Amino acid sequence: MFNIDVDLEKKLNFGVVSEDKFYRSKQPTEEFLIYLKKTRRIKTIVVLLTEIPEFEERFCKENNINLVRLPIKSWRKWPQTTRIT
């Protein structure tokens, strides 16, 4: 087993939801995906973005990791901006 890099995990808002089963983080970098494969032995990545980054899709294919896309859209309307002069 590899050493856990607390600083890297903190930088990417990584957290354990269920030990050795379910983790969460913000959008990983390529470096972080390599780290996760070595340290956490991930088998599946769930992407909540509307589009999957190319490097993530490639990484998953090359490393036999399942990639699930569950895009979340915000239906919230932003208020109109008003220019004050």
Buried (B, 14 or more C-beta within 10 A) or exposed (E): EEEEEEEBBEEBEBEEEEEEEEBEBEEBBEEBBEBBBEBBEBEEBEBEEEEBBEEBBEBBEEEEBEBEEEEEEEEEEEEEEEEEE
